[in-house]
């Protein structure tokens, strides 16, 4: 039995007349599935107001949070990767680089700059996960090393915001060499008595964790971030055992003594400022 009938069967909405919601107008949390407007999500610093999930963001967003009035001077802005091994997998490395540059609008997986944080001088390097998974190649290592050198020369604190899948396989040993280079620069920074703040965000894995990410005078992380060397699946397959609940989350890592504290994004600038004030600038004054 049919309850309703269309009087005029010719009344059909044409495809061209259908209303569509503009892309990017809404944000759906990947964790709790709550939907909010993009403007509201951005106003909450890209953190879900319902479950506190910290969305992955890049240098533009972190710099806007940390630098006073979002004013900073970028370092080595035009440095770009080459292809020393003429690497090719599913596509040529050079083609992958150009496609990623065009898609993201940035030149590599880290952005560095200096400015003021609560009126205190600071140099910040922040990784961009949307550039080949934030992988560390020669340019990433060199830019971080130069940013640390800037802090050494000017005797101002250095902050590293890590977000990476590890070393960039397309550059093989050239990528692995960056672990030693950045760590050596951090040793020079420590000899100078200048503080290093290391912040780990989701995800921080591989050679990044095995080098500069864990060498901070203070190591901090965002809630729920994946932190480890190998991923949980690889670890589970290697040891042949089920992993503890919350394995490799920032909370788990803190509980086992590898982090000093976990900080929500809304409190990040205040907490970093407090640390610098207590440990460096108060002494300098």
Secondary structure, 3 states (H helix, E strand, C coil): CCCCCCCCCCCCCCHHHCCCCCCCCEEECCCCCCEEEHHHHHHCCCECCCCCCECCCCHHHHHHHHCHHHCEEEECCCCCCCCCCCCECCCEHHHHHHHHHHHHCCCCCEEEEEEEECCEEEEEEEECCCCHHHCECHHHHHHHHHHHHHHHHHCCEEEEEEEECCECHHHCHHHHHHHHHHHHHHHHHHHCCCCEEEEEEEEECHHHHCCHHHCCCEEEECCCCEECCCCHHHHHHHHCCCCCCCCCEHHHHHHCCCCCEECCHHHHHHHHHHHHHHHHHHHHC
